[in-house]
Amino acid sequence: MAPGLVGDAFQKQWTELTVGDLFERIRISMPQDSPAHLSRQAYIDIVAYILKANNFPAGSSELTHDLETLKQIAIVAKTLGPAMAPH
């Protein structure tokens, strides 16, 4: 089963990683039956959609598919639900 792409499950999986990490994971694993067959623009559009669905703020410019630039954008968790609070 694939990890969740929205909400606490997404934040737990991706916090402290980068948008570049997310882009690469999606690029090398999707679509499942034919990974890495979409255009880089299609993959960045998917990343943008996931970030928007998780209510991350939009940047001042459109996301690029340049991996080095994407690796400079950290994914930082917002307040997580009670199940995610440290023990």
RAGI-V162467 format. One line per field, one symbol per residue. phi: phi as a letter, one per 30 degrees, with the letter a starting at -180 (. if undefined). burial: b if it has 24 or more other C-alpha atoms within 12 Angstrom, else e. A space follows every 10 residues. Layout:
phi=???
burial=???
//
This chain:
phi=.dddcbiedd dddceiccdd ddedddddbb dedaeicdde ddddddeddd dddciddddd bddccddddd dccdccddec dedcddc
burial=eeeebebbeb bbebeeebbb bbbbbbbeee eeeeeeeeee eebbebbbeb beebeeeeee eebbbeeeeb eebebebeee eeeeeee
//
